[in-house]
Every structure is written in structure tokens, then in C-alpha cells.
């Protein structure tokens, strides 16, 4: 596991892993599939719930409204180091209304569900008789049988001049040239599958795993020899936000580019707070054989 082409230290060093057989969903969970889950269970996602004041003691009560993070392309930015220039907490944004109250998913049934927090994803998987994949399982499945390649589809970002994943083209975040045909998310089978027949294992949306995030996970794994069916650490610790528990996300999203967030590289890692959601965050399920 790991990412030899990444400059991100949390994806290094490379280390060997052995994984038992498992099943992985061919695509991320779609809006249509998530809607069936909600209809059957009356489940309310975290983005649809009013935030608990105890969790946000510094936020004025009038600001504690249901919603989620929505990407909005700015006219200009000061620095790529400040994501709040292009992320907005949108009141009323959730899986049903991805861009806020004036939006809907009527024409997006086969798009990946987004604005899904980790507990939402885990609840769906339990209902479906499945589970979230471990980080190791996700990387193994994403590689599609290829060994040591940068991407889920090979060594080159494009194949025969064609984009192989839904990622950002242009100058992030102010100008998206949409060379791949999409400005935001895309239907789940819009790009070719990898060697295992899996779609969207790179780009389109970030996908939750069952592993807690720690920046030193790979360093510890490399020091202990071959890892067999690793399930991640017992707790989370992100040096950038040590008080915020986070889970590992994989795959990158439509907002990843060579200028910002190259985490569509198959061995790279992402992270997200337990209750965080956004317009580029979804999931897929796995199950034991």
C-alpha cells in the first residue's frame, strides 16, 4: 500500500499488505439506491439534522441550522491554503438538495449520493447487509490488478487522449474547462471501469472507509512487517486538527487537479471529520465472502 508518486507523507512509506477475499460494490451508492434506504427506514442524514449546540459551543445558536458544505467557484483567490474561499456551509444542503433548497436530484438518480457523513454511510451499509470497506480493501480494489501504477487505470493520466476520471481541468478553483464533460459530479458509469470492473475508484467523489485516520498509520505498518487484513488504528489523530476525530476517505473527487489535491492517485489518502459532509463526499459498500 501507499503512494510512491505522492509528496504527502501520510501515504508513505510503501508497505506490503495481505488481504482476504471480499466483494466490493461496482459503483458508489447512487441517489436512487440511497432513496430506497431512506424510504424503507425513514433515516435522516446528519446534514438534515440540526447541529447539537454542545458540539459547537463557539457558534451562535441562530447559525446552528441543518446544512452541509457546498463547493462554489470563486472569481479569484488569495491562496490555495484557505479552502473556505470556495467552500460554503449551505443551509438546507443535503443529499436530496445537493446545491441547497433550490436544487434537487430528479434528473440525477444514477449520480453518486453526496452530502453523506460517515455514520450515514455506515447506516446504509448495515441496512444493505454490507459494510464500509477498509482502507486497504479500497486500495486493493481500486488498483484493479495493476501493480505499482499511479492511477487505477495505469501510468498515464489520460489514455489515448481521453480523460479516464472525473477530475478538475483548468485552474482550480476559479476556472473549470470541463474537458472531461462534467463540471461537478457525473453519473456513476460515465468513465471506463478498472481491471476489476469497478467504476469511480478515482475521481468523481471522495468515498468513506471504515478506518480511523492517523498520519502515522503507514509508518507504523511499515515497521511491523506484512500487514494482514489491516483494519486501521484504534483511534484517530490528525496533527492538523488533533481534537477532531476523522475517518479515511479514498479516491479523490471532481475537485482534484494537478494544481490542488492530486489524491486521485490510487495510493493517496484523504480524511474527513466523523460528522462532515459535502458536495463531493459519498461512499460504496463491501462485504465478506
N, C-alpha and C positions, 0 to 999 in steps of 0.2 A: 504494500500500500504506500501511498504518498505521491508526491508531485515533483519530479526532478526538474521540471521547467518552471516551477513556481519560485518566486522570491519570498513567499510567505513562509515564515519559519514554523508555523503551526502545522504545515503539511510536510514537514521534514523531520527526521531523515526517512528515506525509503526503508521499509522493513517487510519481512515475509509474514504472510498470514495464510492459515488453512481454514477453509470454510466448508461445512457440511452442506449437502444439497438442500435447496429451498425453492419455492416458487415466488416469482415477482410479477406483479401486475404489468401488463403490456404497456399501459399508458398511465399517466397521472389520473387521479379521480376527477371526473368531469362534473360540470354543473348538474347535468341530468342525473347522474348517479347520486350526488350529494342531496339533491332534491328528494329522491326516493327515501333516503335515510331520514331526512327531516320529516317527511310526511308520515313515515312509519313510527317515529319515536317522539315527534314534537320537540326535537332538540333545538336549543337556542345557542347559537355560536357566541363566543366571547365578545366579538365585535358588535353583537346585537344586545349585549347586556350593559347596564350602567356600571361604570368602574366603581370599585369599592374604595370609599374615602380613606380607609386605613392603609391601602396600598399606595396612595398618592397624597401624603399629608401636606405637601407643599403646593398642591394645585387647588385653586379656588373652587368651591362646590359647584358654581354655575358652569364651570368648564368640564365637569365630570359627566359627560354625555356619551352614549353609545356611538362608536365610530371606529375608524381604522385609518392606517396610513395609505395615502394615495399619491402616486408619482405625478408631478406636474412640471413640465419642462419650462424652466425659467428663460427669460430673454438673455440674461447674462449671469455669470457667477464670479465671485471673488477668488474662490479656491475650491478644489475638489475635496478638500479636507472637511468641508462643512455640509453634510448631506441635507440639513434642514433647509437648504436653499432650493431643493427640488422635492422634498417630502413634506406633505401637509397632512395633519390629522384632520380628517374629514368627518364631520358629524353625519351620521346616517350611512356611512360607507360600510358595507358588509358583503357577504357572498352573493346576496340577491341584488345588491346595488353597488357594483364594483367601483363606480366613479362618484357615488353619492346618491342622494334621493331622486335625482332626475334621470338616473340610469337604470337599466335592467338587464336581464340575461335571456330575454325571449329569443333572440337570434344567436345565442351563444351556448346552446345546450351541450355541444361537443367541445367546448373550451374547458381548460382545467379550472376547477373551482379555486378561487383565491380568497384572500382575507380570512384564512383559516389558521387559528392558533394551534399550538401543539396539542392541548387537550381535546380540541375539536377533531383533529386528525386521528388521534388515538381512539376517540369515541366511535368514529365512523368505522375504523378497522375492527374494533371489537364487535360492532353490530354485524359486520360482514363476515365474521368468523375468521378474521385475519389479524395482522399486527403491522406496526411500522417496521421497516427494515432496519437492521443495524447499519452503522456507517460502513463497516467492512462489506456487508452484503450489497449495499448500494454501489460501492466502487467496483466490486467484482462483476455485478450485473451490468453496470454502465460500460465497462471495458469490452463486453461482448465477445470475449475470447481473444482479444488483441493483447499483446504483452508489450509493456513499456512505451505505448504510444501517447501522444499528447492529448488526443481527443477520443471521444467514444467511437469515432468513425475513421480514425487513422492519424497520420502525422501532419497533414496539411489542413489548414482552417477551411479552405474551400476544396471541393472536388470537381474537376472538370469545369471550373469557373462558377460552380453553383454553391450557394450557401447551404450548409448542412444542418443548421440550427437557427432558432430564432434568438438572435443576439443583436446588440446595437451596432448600427453602421452610421458613421458621421461623427460629429463632435459631441461627445457626452458632456452635459445633459441638455445642451441648448439646441442641437440640431440632429434630427434623425432622418437619414436619407432613405430609410426603408427599402434598401436594396434587396432584402430578403422577402419583401412583400408585406411586412407587418410593422405596425407602429407600436403595438402593445402585445398582449398575449395572442396566441394563434391556436386554432383547433388542434387537438392532440395528435393527429396523424398528418400534419402538414409537411413534415420533413422525413427523410428516409429513416428506417429503423437501424439499430446497430446489429452486430453479428448475432445477437440472441433474439432479435425481433422486437426489441424494446424501443419505444418512442420517447422522445423528450428527456433523455437521461443527461443531456447537456443543453442549456438554454431554455427559453420559454418561462419557466417558473422555478424558484427555489423549492426544494422538497425536504420535508422533515424526516429525520431518522429517530431511532429510539435512544441514541447515545447522548449522554451529557457531554457538553463541550468543555474541554480543557485545552489550553495552548500547549501543554507539555505531554499530551497523550502519546504522540508518536515517538517522542524522545524516550519515554518510559518503555514503550513497546519494543523499540529497537534494542534497548539494553537488556531485555528479558528473553531474547531469542525468538523462536517462531511462536506467533500468537495463534491459538486455535479457537475459532468461533468467538472472537472478542465481542463483548457487549458494552464496551466503553467503561469509563470510570464510574465510581460510586457517587460522585458529586461533581458539580460544575465550578469552574473558576476561570473567569476571563480577566486577565490583568488590566484590560482597558476599563472594565466595569466590574470590579471584584464583588460587589454586593448584588449583582443581577444574575440569577441562575439562567443558564442558557442550554439549549439543545443544538446539536449539529444539524445543519442544513446542507444539502448536496445539490449539484447540478448547475448552479448559476441561474440566470434569468434573462429575459429580453432586455434588461438594463445593463448587462455586462458587455464590455467592449475592451479593445486593446488599450484604451486610454484610462479606463476605470473598471476595476473588478473583473479580472480575467478568469474568474472562477468557473467558466465553462470548461476549463482544463479538467480532464477526467479525474485527476488525483487531488484536486484542490478542495478546500473545506470552507463552509460558511457557518454562521451561528445566528441564533435568534433567541430573545428572551421568551420564557415559557408562554406568556400571555400575549406575545406580539403577533401582529398580523399585518398584511399589506397587500397591495395590488399585484405583487409578484411572488406571493408565497402560497404554495399548495402542498400536495403530498401524493404518494401512491402507497399501496399496501403490499405486504409479503405474507407468506405463510409457510409453515414447516411441511415437509413431505412425509 
